[in-house]
Amino acid sequence: MKISAPGTAASGADHAMIMTGYLESLALVERLHRLLLDVIKDEFERVGVLDINAVQALLIFNIGDNEVTAGELKSRGYYQGSNVSYNLKRLVEMGYMHHQRCEIDRRSVRVRLTEKGRRVRSLVADLFGSHASALAERGILDAGEIDEINTALRRVERYWSDQIRYIY
C-alpha cells in the first residue's frame, strides 16, 4: 500500500495504518522507558546500590562531567521529570552531587557529580556498554539499525517540539 508523501493528505486507509503504527510507537517508547528503569533498578540491587532509584541514577549518568543548573537539566534533555529539584536535593544530601550558588545569578544553583556520583555514573555506563555489545553480538541490532531508529526518533522529537513552540 502506498503511503502519501510528506505534506500531502493521506487516504483513509493510509491514515488508519499510520495512526495504528503511531499509537504502537507511543506505547513502545513508554514501555521501553519503564523497562530501562527496571533494568537499572535490578542492576543496582545486584551490585548493592540501594540508596538511589533508577531515575536518580539516569540523572547522574546524564550529568556526567558537566556542571549544570536544574533548568539546564531539562533544557539539555538530561531530565524529563517534573520533580528535578527534589531529586537534586536528595542526591546532594546523599553525597552523589556537589552544589553551589551561581556567582552571576544567586538564585540559581549549579550541580556536579562527587566521586561517589562518578562511581554510579560508571556503573550505569558499564551496564549500557554491555547492552550495546550484547545487542550487536546477538544480532538484535547493528549500528545501522540503531542509527535508523535514532534518526526516526529525532524526527518525532523535532515534530513534537515544533508542536509545543508553534501552533499549526
N, C-alpha and C positions, 0 to 999 in steps of 0.2 A: 504494500500500500504506500502511495506517495505522500510524503509529509510536505506541507506547504513551506515555501521559502520564508526566511525571516522577514517580518514586516507585512506578510500577506495573510489574508483571512484563511483559517483552516476550515475544511468541511466539517460537518457534524461528526462523522466517524473519526476523522483525524483528531478533532478536539477531544473526543471521548478517550481515544488512545493516549493522547498527551496528558489529559487530566489523570487517568489511571496511573500512568507512569510517574507523574509528578507527585501524586499522593504517596505512592510506594517509596519514592526517593525521600520524601519528607520523613516518613516513618523509619526508614533505614538510617538516616542521619541521626535521628533522635535515639534510636536503639543502639547505634554504634557508640554514641557519646556515653550512654549509660553503661554499656558493656566495657568501654575503656575505663570508666571509673571503677567498675567491679574488678577488672584485671589489675589495676594499680592497687586497689584495696587488698586483693588476695596476695599480691607480691609483697606488700608491706607487712601483712600478717605473717607471711612465710619467713621474712627476714627479721621480724620482731620490732618493726617500727609501728608503734600502736598509738602514739600521741597526736598524730595529724591524720586528717582524712584525705581522700583521693583528690578532692577539689583543691585543697591546700597544696598537695604535692604537685599537681599540674601547674598551679600558680608559681610555685618555687621553680619548677622546670622552665616555665616560660620567661621568668625574670632573668634567669641565668646570671651572666656577668654584668647586667645592666643595673643602673641606679635610676629608679623611676618614681613618679608620684602615683597616687591612686587613680587620678584622671588619665594619666598616660597608660596605665594598665589596660583600661577599657579602649582608649583610642587606638592603641597599637595592636589590639586584638589578643592581648595576653590573658584577659579575664573577661568572661561573658556574664557572670552572675551579678545580681543586684546587691549583694552583701559584701562587696570588696573591702570596705572599711573594717567590718567585723573580722574577716579572715586575716587581713594585715595585722590588726591589733593582736589577734591570737598568736600569729606567727612571731611577732615581736616578743610577746610575753613568754613564749616557749623557747626563745633563743635562736630561731631559724633566720631572723632578719634583724638588721640594724635599722634604725630610723633616725632622721634628724630634720629639723625645720629648714626649709629653703631660706637662703640668705636674702634672696630678692623678694619673694612673697612669703612672709612669715606665717600665713595661714596654711600654706602647703607643706606637706611632709614628704621627704624623699626616703625610699627604702632600698636596701640592697641586702644580698644574702650574707649570712655569717658563715663561718667554717661548717657549722652544723647544717645550715641550709645548703651549702655546696655539696655536702655528702648526700643529702636527699636528692638533690638535682642529679648527681652522678648515678644514684640507684635508678632513677626514672630513665635517664639516658641509656643506661645499660639494658634496661628492660625493653625500651624501644629499639635499641640496636639488635637485640636478639630476635625481636619480632620481625624486623626488616630482613634479617638473614634467613629466618625460617620461612617467610613468605616467598622469597626467591628460591631457596633450596627445595622447597616442597612443590614448586611450580604453581603456586597460588596466584602470584602477581609478579610480573617482571618490571623493570624500570620504565619501559614504555607504557605499560598499562597504568602504572601509578601516575605517570605524567599525564595520561589522558584523563584519569579520574580528577586529578588536581586542576587541570585546565577547565573541565566541566564545572567543578565546584566553584572555582574562581569566577566563572561567568555568572553562575547563580548568585554568588555573593555580591558581585557588581550590580546585578539586576535588583536585588533586594535593597542594596544601599541606595540605588537611584530611586527606588520606590519611597524610601524614607525622605530623601532630600528634595525630590521633585514630585509634583502632583501631575499625573498624566491626564 
